[in-house]
Amino acid sequence: MYKPKNTKEQLLHRLKICRGHLNKVSLMIDQEEYCIDISHQLQAIRKAMRRVDELIVEDHIRSKLKSRTDLQDFQLFMREITLLMKQTV
């Protein structure tokens, strides 16, 4: 089984999974397959995209925490995180 080494590899791997599911959905629609089966593929796409979003936010948090050095920077960082959390809920 393939194990991505870093965040970039993880993101690209997840996006390839999404692309595979999208290609499958296109084929299923073209072949007029059962709607529930298509819906299951769409759920898989949403799940994979949600994981891509999580990885991006995790990496952002990790990198920002390393670079923040004073209170003003920290307050800005906290506003960014709060905004991100509101957008993903």
Beta strands, then each sheet from edge to edge (+ up, - down):
end
